[in-house]
Structures are given as structure tokens and as C-alpha cells.
Amino acid sequence: MAKSKDVRVIVILECSSCVLKDVNKESPGISRYITEKNRHNTSGRLELRKFCRYCRKHTIHGEIKK
């Protein structure tokens, strides 16, 4: 089947500070959020400040590949 050319796509946001801590195994997990973005308005990678329950503070969550 052909891929759809929808304007809105689903993206996964991952905590940037938890990813760095995960190498040292200090963090119990990695915070992830699922959201949508408009492909035409936001062509680059999305970065939002969201609450990370593992860091217990607001951090930058960046878009990752599915």
C-alpha cells in the first residue's frame, strides 16, 4: 500500500536529560510523550518543554523516529 500524505503526523517526544542519564543507569526510565504535528507548518524536528516524572522537573523533550 502507498503511504498517505496526511498533513498531521504522529510523533514521539523523548526526554533529552533522561537519555543522557540512561547510559549510567541512574534513571529508572525514559519519559516519552505522544503528540501530533502539522507537517507543513513544522517541517523540522519538534522540541517542547514537558514534565519528566523521572527527573521530577520540566525538561526539553525532542522528537525521535518511530
mmCIF file of the N, C-alpha and C atoms, coordinates in Angstrom:
data_MODEL
# 
_entry.id   MODEL 
# 
loop_
_atom_site.group_PDB 
_atom_site.id 
_atom_site.type_symbol 
_atom_site.label_atom_id 
_atom_site.label_alt_id 
_atom_site.label_comp_id 
_atom_site.label_asym_id 
_atom_site.label_entity_id 
_atom_site.label_seq_id 
_atom_site.pdbx_PDB_ins_code 
_atom_site.Cartn_x 
_atom_site.Cartn_y 
_atom_site.Cartn_z 
_atom_site.occupancy 
_atom_site.B_iso_or_equiv 
_atom_site.pdbx_formal_charge 
_atom_site.auth_seq_id 
_atom_site.auth_comp_id 
_atom_site.auth_asym_id 
_atom_site.auth_atom_id 
_atom_site.pdbx_PDB_model_num 
ATOM 1   N N  . MET A 1 1  ? 0.822  -1.175 0.000  1.00 0.00 ? 1  MET A N  1 
ATOM 2   C CA . MET A 1 1  ? 0.000  0.000  0.000  1.00 0.00 ? 1  MET A CA 1 
ATOM 3   C C  . MET A 1 1  ? 0.872  1.247  0.000  1.00 0.00 ? 1  MET A C  1 
ATOM 4   N N  . ALA A 1 2  ? 0.343  2.280  -0.597 1.00 0.00 ? 2  ALA A N  1 
ATOM 5   C CA . ALA A 1 2  ? 1.051  3.554  -0.641 1.00 0.00 ? 2  ALA A CA 1 
ATOM 6   C C  . ALA A 1 2  ? 0.896  4.292  0.689  1.00 0.00 ? 2  ALA A C  1 
ATOM 7   N N  . LYS A 1 3  ? 1.931  5.044  1.056  1.00 0.00 ? 3  LYS A N  1 
ATOM 8   C CA . LYS A 1 3  ? 1.864  5.844  2.279  1.00 0.00 ? 3  LYS A CA 1 
ATOM 9   C C  . LYS A 1 3  ? 0.941  7.024  2.048  1.00 0.00 ? 3  LYS A C  1 
ATOM 10  N N  . SER A 1 4  ? 0.209  7.385  3.109  1.00 0.00 ? 4  SER A N  1 
ATOM 11  C CA . SER A 1 4  ? -0.678 8.536  2.977  1.00 0.00 ? 4  SER A CA 1 
ATOM 12  C C  . SER A 1 4  ? 0.126  9.825  3.155  1.00 0.00 ? 4  SER A C  1 
ATOM 13  N N  . LYS A 1 5  ? -0.309 10.857 2.515  1.00 0.00 ? 5  LYS A N  1 
ATOM 14  C CA . LYS A 1 5  ? 0.362  12.154 2.570  1.00 0.00 ? 5  LYS A CA 1 
ATOM 15  C C  . LYS A 1 5  ? -0.420 13.089 3.501  1.00 0.00 ? 5  LYS A C  1 
ATOM 16  N N  . ASP A 1 6  ? -0.789 12.591 4.677  1.00 0.00 ? 6  ASP A N  1 
ATOM 17  C CA . ASP A 1 6  ? -1.548 13.392 5.620  1.00 0.00 ? 6  ASP A CA 1 
ATOM 18  C C  . ASP A 1 6  ? -0.729 14.586 6.087  1.00 0.00 ? 6  ASP A C  1 
ATOM 19  N N  . VAL A 1 7  ? -1.426 15.658 6.396  1.00 0.00 ? 7  VAL A N  1 
ATOM 20  C CA . VAL A 1 7  ? -0.773 16.863 6.879  1.00 0.00 ? 7  VAL A CA 1 
ATOM 21  C C  . VAL A 1 7  ? -0.344 16.664 8.332  1.00 0.00 ? 7  VAL A C  1 
ATOM 22  N N  . ARG A 1 8  ? -1.195 16.049 9.149  1.00 0.00 ? 8  ARG A N  1 
ATOM 23  C CA . ARG A 1 8  ? -0.885 15.830 10.559 1.00 0.00 ? 8  ARG A CA 1 
ATOM 24  C C  . ARG A 1 8  ? -0.287 14.439 10.742 1.00 0.00 ? 8  ARG A C  1 
ATOM 25  N N  . VAL A 1 9  ? 0.864  14.386 11.405 1.00 0.00 ? 9  VAL A N  1 
ATOM 26  C CA . VAL A 1 9  ? 1.541  13.118 11.639 1.00 0.00 ? 9  VAL A CA 1 
ATOM 27  C C  . VAL A 1 9  ? 1.756  12.929 13.147 1.00 0.00 ? 9  VAL A C  1 
ATOM 28  N N  . ILE A 1 10 ? 1.802  11.682 13.586 1.00 0.00 ? 10 ILE A N  1 
ATOM 29  C CA . ILE A 1 10 ? 2.034  11.345 14.989 1.00 0.00 ? 10 ILE A CA 1 
ATOM 30  C C  . ILE A 1 10 ? 3.534  11.292 15.242 1.00 0.00 ? 10 ILE A C  1 
ATOM 31  N N  . VAL A 1 11 ? 3.987  11.962 16.310 1.00 0.00 ? 11 VAL A N  1 
ATOM 32  C CA . VAL A 1 11 ? 5.402  11.977 16.671 1.00 0.00 ? 11 VAL A CA 1 
ATOM 33  C C  . VAL A 1 11 ? 5.552  11.563 18.133 1.00 0.00 ? 11 VAL A C  1 
ATOM 34  N N  . ILE A 1 12 ? 6.732  11.063 18.481 1.00 0.00 ? 12 ILE A N  1 
ATOM 35  C CA . ILE A 1 12 ? 7.053  10.675 19.853 1.00 0.00 ? 12 ILE A CA 1 
ATOM 36  C C  . ILE A 1 12 ? 8.116  11.632 20.372 1.00 0.00 ? 12 ILE A C  1 
ATOM 37  N N  . LEU A 1 13 ? 7.862  12.207 21.554 1.00 0.00 ? 13 LEU A N  1 
ATOM 38  C CA . LEU A 1 13 ? 8.795  13.115 22.195 1.00 0.00 ? 13 LEU A CA 1 
ATOM 39  C C  . LEU A 1 13 ? 9.475  12.388 23.353 1.00 0.00 ? 13 LEU A C  1 
ATOM 40  N N  . GLU A 1 14 ? 10.796 12.490 23.426 1.00 0.00 ? 14 GLU A N  1 
ATOM 41  C CA . GLU A 1 14 ? 11.570 11.787 24.451 1.00 0.00 ? 14 GLU A CA 1 
ATOM 42  C C  . GLU A 1 14 ? 12.398 12.797 25.235 1.00 0.00 ? 14 GLU A C  1 
ATOM 43  N N  . CYS A 1 15 ? 12.498 12.584 26.557 1.00 0.00 ? 15 CYS A N  1 
ATOM 44  C CA . CYS A 1 15 ? 13.241 13.485 27.429 1.00 0.00 ? 15 CYS A CA 1 
ATOM 45  C C  . CYS A 1 15 ? 14.725 13.451 27.066 1.00 0.00 ? 15 CYS A C  1 
ATOM 46  N N  . SER A 1 16 ? 15.305 14.639 26.887 1.00 0.00 ? 16 SER A N  1 
ATOM 47  C CA . SER A 1 16 ? 16.709 14.698 26.484 1.00 0.00 ? 16 SER A CA 1 
ATOM 48  C C  . SER A 1 16 ? 17.655 14.454 27.655 1.00 0.00 ? 16 SER A C  1 
ATOM 49  N N  . SER A 1 17 ? 17.273 14.819 28.874 1.00 0.00 ? 17 SER A N  1 
ATOM 50  C CA . SER A 1 17 ? 18.173 14.603 30.007 1.00 0.00 ? 17 SER A CA 1 
ATOM 51  C C  . SER A 1 17 ? 18.128 13.149 30.493 1.00 0.00 ? 17 SER A C  1 
ATOM 52  N N  . CYS A 1 18 ? 17.006 12.462 30.373 1.00 0.00 ? 18 CYS A N  1 
ATOM 53  C CA . CYS A 1 18 ? 16.921 11.048 30.771 1.00 0.00 ? 18 CYS A CA 1 
ATOM 54  C C  . CYS A 1 18 ? 17.755 10.166 29.843 1.00 0.00 ? 18 CYS A C  1 
ATOM 55  N N  . VAL A 1 19 ? 17.830 10.533 28.576 1.00 0.00 ? 19 VAL A N  1 
ATOM 56  C CA . VAL A 1 19 ? 18.617 9.756  27.615 1.00 0.00 ? 19 VAL A CA 1 
ATOM 57  C C  . VAL A 1 19 ? 20.087 9.794  28.007 1.00 0.00 ? 19 VAL A C  1 
ATOM 58  N N  . LEU A 1 20 ? 20.561 10.943 28.477 1.00 0.00 ? 20 LEU A N  1 
ATOM 59  C CA . LEU A 1 20 ? 21.956 11.054 28.896 1.00 0.00 ? 20 LEU A CA 1 
ATOM 60  C C  . LEU A 1 20 ? 22.209 10.280 30.179 1.00 0.00 ? 20 LEU A C  1 
ATOM 61  N N  . LYS A 1 21 ? 21.232 10.265 31.105 1.00 0.00 ? 21 LYS A N  1 
ATOM 62  C CA . LYS A 1 21 ? 21.387 9.538  32.356 1.00 0.00 ? 21 LYS A CA 1 
ATOM 63  C C  . LYS A 1 21 ? 21.293 8.032  32.161 1.00 0.00 ? 21 LYS A C  1 
ATOM 64  N N  . ASP A 1 22 ? 20.537 7.593  31.139 1.00 0.00 ? 22 ASP A N  1 
ATOM 65  C CA . ASP A 1 22 ? 20.299 6.162  30.928 1.00 0.00 ? 22 ASP A CA 1 
ATOM 66  C C  . ASP A 1 22 ? 21.593 5.407  30.635 1.00 0.00 ? 22 ASP A C  1 
ATOM 67  N N  . VAL A 1 23 ? 22.600 6.083  30.119 1.00 0.00 ? 23 VAL A N  1 
ATOM 68  C CA . VAL A 1 23 ? 23.895 5.447  29.846 1.00 0.00 ? 23 VAL A CA 1 
ATOM 69  C C  . VAL A 1 23 ? 24.531 4.987  31.150 1.00 0.00 ? 23 VAL A C  1 
ATOM 70  N N  . ASN A 1 24 ? 24.369 5.787  32.219 1.00 0.00 ? 24 ASN A N  1 
ATOM 71  C CA . ASN A 1 24 ? 24.948 5.469  33.517 1.00 0.00 ? 24 ASN A CA 1 
ATOM 72  C C  . ASN A 1 24 ? 24.023 4.619  34.382 1.00 0.00 ? 24 ASN A C  1 
ATOM 73  N N  . LYS A 1 25 ? 22.806 4.313  33.918 1.00 0.00 ? 25 LYS A N  1 
ATOM 74  C CA . LYS A 1 25 ? 21.812 3.518  34.636 1.00 0.00 ? 25 LYS A CA 1 
ATOM 75  C C  . LYS A 1 25 ? 21.382 4.169  35.948 1.00 0.00 ? 25 LYS A C  1 
ATOM 76  N N  . GLU A 1 26 ? 21.453 5.512  36.043 1.00 0.00 ? 26 GLU A N  1 
ATOM 77  C CA . GLU A 1 26 ? 20.992 6.211  37.234 1.00 0.00 ? 26 GLU A CA 1 
ATOM 78  C C  . GLU A 1 26 ? 19.479 6.408  37.220 1.00 0.00 ? 26 GLU A C  1 
ATOM 79  N N  . SER A 1 27 ? 18.894 6.504  36.044 1.00 0.00 ? 27 SER A N  1 
ATOM 80  C CA . SER A 1 27 ? 17.479 6.806  35.896 1.00 0.00 ? 27 SER A CA 1 
ATOM 81  C C  . SER A 1 27 ? 16.665 5.510  35.802 1.00 0.00 ? 27 SER A C  1 
ATOM 82  N N  . PRO A 1 28 ? 15.474 5.473  36.433 1.00 0.00 ? 28 PRO A N  1 
ATOM 83  C CA . PRO A 1 28 ? 14.642 4.269  36.347 1.00 0.00 ? 28 PRO A CA 1 
ATOM 84  C C  . PRO A 1 28 ? 13.962 4.099  34.996 1.00 0.00 ? 28 PRO A C  1 
ATOM 85  N N  . GLY A 1 29 ? 13.903 5.138  34.170 1.00 0.00 ? 29 GLY A N  1 
ATOM 86  C CA . GLY A 1 29 ? 13.251 5.038  32.871 1.00 0.00 ? 29 GLY A CA 1 
ATOM 87  C C  . GLY A 1 29 ? 13.443 6.287  32.050 1.00 0.00 ? 29 GLY A C  1 
ATOM 88  N N  . ILE A 1 30 ? 12.792 6.321  30.879 1.00 0.00 ? 30 ILE A N  1 
ATOM 89  C CA . ILE A 1 30 ? 12.868 7.464  29.981 1.00 0.00 ? 30 ILE A CA 1 
ATOM 90  C C  . ILE A 1 30 ? 11.448 7.965  29.754 1.00 0.00 ? 30 ILE A C  1 
ATOM 91  N N  . SER A 1 31 ? 11.248 9.263  29.967 1.00 0.00 ? 31 SER A N  1 
ATOM 92  C CA . SER A 1 31 ? 9.940  9.870  29.794 1.00 0.00 ? 31 SER A CA 1 
ATOM 93  C C  . SER A 1 31 ? 9.647  10.057 28.307 1.00 0.00 ? 31 SER A C  1 
ATOM 94  N N  . ARG A 1 32 ? 8.454  9.636  27.874 1.00 0.00 ? 32 ARG A N  1 
ATOM 95  C CA . ARG A 1 32 ? 8.046  9.787  26.473 1.00 0.00 ? 32 ARG A CA 1 
ATOM 96  C C  . ARG A 1 32 ? 6.620  10.292 26.407 1.00 0.00 ? 32 ARG A C  1 
ATOM 97  N N  . TYR A 1 33 ? 6.354  11.158 25.446 1.00 0.00 ? 33 TYR A N  1 
ATOM 98  C CA . TYR A 1 33 ? 5.020  11.675 25.166 1.00 0.00 ? 33 TYR A CA 1 
ATOM 99  C C  . TYR A 1 33 ? 4.703  11.402 23.699 1.00 0.00 ? 33 TYR A C  1 
ATOM 100 N N  . ILE A 1 34 ? 3.417  11.212 23.399 1.00 0.00 ? 34 ILE A N  1 
ATOM 101 C CA . ILE A 1 34 ? 2.959  11.039 22.022 1.00 0.00 ? 34 ILE A CA 1 
ATOM 102 C C  . ILE A 1 34 ? 2.068  12.224 21.684 1.00 0.00 ? 34 ILE A C  1 
ATOM 103 N N  . THR A 1 35 ? 2.321  12.865 20.539 1.00 0.00 ? 35 THR A N  1 
ATOM 104 C CA . THR A 1 35 ? 1.548  14.019 20.113 1.00 0.00 ? 35 THR A CA 1 
ATOM 105 C C  . THR A 1 35 ? 1.494  14.051 18.586 1.00 0.00 ? 35 THR A C  1 
ATOM 106 N N  . GLU A 1 36 ? 0.843  15.067 18.058 1.00 0.00 ? 36 GLU A N  1 
ATOM 107 C CA . GLU A 1 36 ? 0.750  15.252 16.612 1.00 0.00 ? 36 GLU A CA 1 
ATOM 108 C C  . GLU A 1 36 ? 1.376  16.585 16.239 1.00 0.00 ? 36 GLU A C  1 
ATOM 109 N N  . LYS A 1 37 ? 1.861  16.675 15.003 1.00 0.00 ? 37 LYS A N  1 
ATOM 110 C CA . LYS A 1 37 ? 2.355  17.947 14.489 1.00 0.00 ? 37 LYS A CA 1 
ATOM 111 C C  . LYS A 1 37 ? 1.895  18.111 13.053 1.00 0.00 ? 37 LYS A C  1 
ATOM 112 N N  . ASN A 1 38 ? 1.817  19.361 12.628 1.00 0.00 ? 38 ASN A N  1 
ATOM 113 C CA . ASN A 1 38 ? 1.444  19.683 11.266 1.00 0.00 ? 38 ASN A CA 1 
ATOM 114 C C  . ASN A 1 38 ? 2.713  19.660 10.420 1.00 0.00 ? 38 ASN A C  1 
ATOM 115 N N  . ARG A 1 39 ? 2.750  18.790 9.444  1.00 0.00 ? 39 ARG A N  1 
ATOM 116 C CA . ARG A 1 39 ? 3.939  18.605 8.617  1.00 0.00 ? 39 ARG A CA 1 
ATOM 117 C C  . ARG A 1 39 ? 4.302  19.854 7.819  1.00 0.00 ? 39 ARG A C  1 
ATOM 118 N N  . HIS A 1 40 ? 3.303  20.635 7.401  1.00 0.00 ? 40 HIS A N  1 
ATOM 119 C CA . HIS A 1 40 ? 3.571  21.822 6.587  1.00 0.00 ? 40 HIS A CA 1 
ATOM 120 C C  . HIS A 1 40 ? 4.087  22.988 7.436  1.00 0.00 ? 40 HIS A C  1 
ATOM 121 N N  . ASN A 1 41 ? 3.541  23.167 8.628  1.00 0.00 ? 41 ASN A N  1 
ATOM 122 C CA . ASN A 1 41 ? 3.959  24.286 9.479  1.00 0.00 ? 41 ASN A CA 1 
ATOM 123 C C  . ASN A 1 41 ? 5.263  24.004 10.211 1.00 0.00 ? 41 ASN A C  1 
ATOM 124 N N  . THR A 1 42 ? 5.501  22.762 10.620 1.00 0.00 ? 42 THR A N  1 
ATOM 125 C CA . THR A 1 42 ? 6.690  22.390 11.385 1.00 0.00 ? 42 THR A CA 1 
ATOM 126 C C  . THR A 1 42 ? 7.424  21.301 10.616 1.00 0.00 ? 42 THR A C  1 
ATOM 127 N N  . SER A 1 43 ? 8.282  21.706 9.699  1.00 0.00 ? 43 SER A N  1 
ATOM 128 C CA . SER A 1 43 ? 8.971  20.717 8.870  1.00 0.00 ? 43 SER A CA 1 
ATOM 129 C C  . SER A 1 43 ? 10.154 20.083 9.598  1.00 0.00 ? 43 SER A C  1 
ATOM 130 N N  . GLY A 1 44 ? 10.752 20.813 10.556 1.00 0.00 ? 44 GLY A N  1 
ATOM 131 C CA . GLY A 1 44 ? 11.888 20.285 11.308 1.00 0.00 ? 44 GLY A CA 1 
ATOM 132 C C  . GLY A 1 44 ? 11.446 19.435 12.490 1.00 0.00 ? 44 GLY A C  1 
ATOM 133 N N  . ARG A 1 45 ? 12.423 19.040 13.309 1.00 0.00 ? 45 ARG A N  1 
ATOM 134 C CA . ARG A 1 45 ? 12.110 18.242 14.491 1.00 0.00 ? 45 ARG A CA 1 
ATOM 135 C C  . ARG A 1 45 ? 11.499 19.122 15.574 1.00 0.00 ? 45 ARG A C  1 
ATOM 136 N N  . LEU A 1 46 ? 10.512 18.570 16.257 1.00 0.00 ? 46 LEU A N  1 
ATOM 137 C CA . LEU A 1 46 ? 9.771  19.289 17.281 1.00 0.00 ? 46 LEU A CA 1 
ATOM 138 C C  . LEU A 1 46 ? 10.462 19.137 18.636 1.00 0.00 ? 46 LEU A C  1 
ATOM 139 N N  . GLU A 1 47 ? 10.559 20.235 19.401 1.00 0.00 ? 47 GLU A N  1 
ATOM 140 C CA . GLU A 1 47 ? 11.095 20.208 20.761 1.00 0.00 ? 47 GLU A CA 1 
ATOM 141 C C  . GLU A 1 47 ? 10.170 21.008 21.658 1.00 0.00 ? 47 GLU A C  1 
ATOM 142 N N  . LEU A 1 48 ? 9.691  20.383 22.741 1.00 0.00 ? 48 LEU A N  1 
ATOM 143 C CA . LEU A 1 48 ? 8.788  21.038 23.675 1.00 0.00 ? 48 LEU A CA 1 
ATOM 144 C C  . LEU A 1 48 ? 9.264  20.823 25.101 1.00 0.00 ? 48 LEU A C  1 
ATOM 145 N N  . ARG A 1 49 ? 8.951  21.784 25.984 1.00 0.00 ? 49 ARG A N  1 
ATOM 146 C CA . ARG A 1 49 ? 9.237  21.609 27.406 1.00 0.00 ? 49 ARG A CA 1 
ATOM 147 C C  . ARG A 1 49 ? 8.062  20.874 28.029 1.00 0.00 ? 49 ARG A C  1 
ATOM 148 N N  . LYS A 1 50 ? 8.305  19.675 28.543 1.00 0.00 ? 50 LYS A N  1 
ATOM 149 C CA . LYS A 1 50 ? 7.281  18.846 29.165 1.00 0.00 ? 50 LYS A CA 1 
ATOM 150 C C  . LYS A 1 50 ? 7.795  18.382 30.526 1.00 0.00 ? 50 LYS A C  1 
ATOM 151 N N  . PHE A 1 51 ? 6.880  17.912 31.371 1.00 0.00 ? 51 PHE A N  1 
ATOM 152 C CA . PHE A 1 51 ? 7.271  17.422 32.688 1.00 0.00 ? 51 PHE A CA 1 
ATOM 153 C C  . PHE A 1 51 ? 7.769  15.988 32.579 1.00 0.00 ? 51 PHE A C  1 
ATOM 154 N N  . CYS A 1 52 ? 8.939  15.727 33.143 1.00 0.00 ? 52 CYS A N  1 
ATOM 155 C CA . CYS A 1 52 ? 9.506  14.375 33.172 1.00 0.00 ? 52 CYS A CA 1 
ATOM 156 C C  . CYS A 1 52 ? 9.319  13.833 34.581 1.00 0.00 ? 52 CYS A C  1 
ATOM 157 N N  . ARG A 1 53 ? 8.603  12.729 34.708 1.00 0.00 ? 53 ARG A N  1 
ATOM 158 C CA . ARG A 1 53 ? 8.333  12.191 36.038 1.00 0.00 ? 53 ARG A CA 1 
ATOM 159 C C  . ARG A 1 53 ? 9.545  11.505 36.647 1.00 0.00 ? 53 ARG A C  1 
ATOM 160 N N  . TYR A 1 54 ? 10.543 11.153 35.828 1.00 0.00 ? 54 TYR A N  1 
ATOM 161 C CA . TYR A 1 54 ? 11.758 10.527 36.355 1.00 0.00 ? 54 TYR A CA 1 
ATOM 162 C C  . TYR A 1 54 ? 12.746 11.575 36.858 1.00 0.00 ? 54 TYR A C  1 
ATOM 163 N N  . CYS A 1 55 ? 12.858 12.695 36.153 1.00 0.00 ? 55 CYS A N  1 
ATOM 164 C CA . CYS A 1 55 ? 13.718 13.801 36.593 1.00 0.00 ? 55 CYS A CA 1 
ATOM 165 C C  . CYS A 1 55 ? 13.013 14.670 37.626 1.00 0.00 ? 55 CYS A C  1 
ATOM 166 N N  . ARG A 1 56 ? 11.670 14.595 37.663 1.00 0.00 ? 56 ARG A N  1 
ATOM 167 C CA . ARG A 1 56 ? 10.812 15.397 38.535 1.00 0.00 ? 56 ARG A CA 1 
ATOM 168 C C  . ARG A 1 56 ? 10.956 16.900 38.283 1.00 0.00 ? 56 ARG A C  1 
ATOM 169 N N  . LYS A 1 57 ? 11.074 17.276 37.002 1.00 0.00 ? 57 LYS A N  1 
ATOM 170 C CA . LYS A 1 57 ? 11.121 18.683 36.616 1.00 0.00 ? 57 LYS A CA 1 
ATOM 171 C C  . LYS A 1 57 ? 10.776 18.807 35.137 1.00 0.00 ? 57 LYS A C  1 
ATOM 172 N N  . HIS A 1 58 ? 10.565 20.038 34.687 1.00 0.00 ? 58 HIS A N  1 
ATOM 173 C CA . HIS A 1 58 ? 10.279 20.296 33.280 1.00 0.00 ? 58 HIS A CA 1 
ATOM 174 C C  . HIS A 1 58 ? 11.590 20.280 32.500 1.00 0.00 ? 58 HIS A C  1 
ATOM 175 N N  . THR A 1 59 ? 11.651 19.481 31.455 1.00 0.00 ? 59 THR A N  1 
ATOM 176 C CA . THR A 1 59 ? 12.842 19.372 30.621 1.00 0.00 ? 59 THR A CA 1 
ATOM 177 C C  . THR A 1 59 ? 12.441 19.453 29.158 1.00 0.00 ? 59 THR A C  1 
ATOM 178 N N  . ILE A 1 60 ? 13.426 19.539 28.289 1.00 0.00 ? 60 ILE A N  1 
ATOM 179 C CA . ILE A 1 60 ? 13.172 19.582 26.845 1.00 0.00 ? 60 ILE A CA 1 
ATOM 180 C C  . ILE A 1 60 ? 12.969 18.151 26.344 1.00 0.00 ? 60 ILE A C  1 
ATOM 181 N N  . HIS A 1 61 ? 11.864 17.934 25.665 1.00 0.00 ? 61 HIS A N  1 
ATOM 182 C CA . HIS A 1 61 ? 11.554 16.650 25.047 1.00 0.00 ? 61 HIS A CA 1 
ATOM 183 C C  . HIS A 1 61 ? 11.662 16.839 23.539 1.00 0.00 ? 61 HIS A C  1 
ATOM 184 N N  . GLY A 1 62 ? 12.510 16.059 22.891 1.00 0.00 ? 62 GLY A N  1 
ATOM 185 C CA . GLY A 1 62 ? 12.718 16.173 21.456 1.00 0.00 ? 62 GLY A CA 1 
ATOM 186 C C  . GLY A 1 62 ? 12.081 15.031 20.689 1.00 0.00 ? 62 GLY A C  1 
ATOM 187 N N  . GLU A 1 63 ? 11.790 15.282 19.436 1.00 0.00 ? 63 GLU A N  1 
ATOM 188 C CA . GLU A 1 63 ? 11.159 14.285 18.567 1.00 0.00 ? 63 GLU A CA 1 
ATOM 189 C C  . GLU A 1 63 ? 12.163 13.180 18.216 1.00 0.00 ? 63 GLU A C  1 
ATOM 190 N N  . ILE A 1 64 ? 11.695 11.921 18.234 1.00 0.00 ? 64 ILE A N  1 
ATOM 191 C CA . ILE A 1 64 ? 12.514 10.787 17.841 1.00 0.00 ? 64 ILE A CA 1 
ATOM 192 C C  . ILE A 1 64 ? 11.833 10.056 16.702 1.00 0.00 ? 64 ILE A C  1 
ATOM 193 N N  . LYS A 1 65 ? 12.577 9.181  16.028 1.00 0.00 ? 65 LYS A N  1 
ATOM 194 C CA . LYS A 1 65 ? 11.995 8.376  14.968 1.00 0.00 ? 65 LYS A CA 1 
ATOM 195 C C  . LYS A 1 65 ? 11.149 7.266  15.571 1.00 0.00 ? 65 LYS A C  1 
ATOM 196 N N  . LYS A 1 66 ? 10.148 6.830  14.824 1.00 0.00 ? 66 LYS A N  1 
ATOM 197 C CA . LYS A 1 66 ? 9.289  5.727  15.272 1.00 0.00 ? 66 LYS A CA 1 
ATOM 198 C C  . LYS A 1 66 ? 9.998  4.418  15.096 1.00 0.00 ? 66 LYS A C  1 
# 
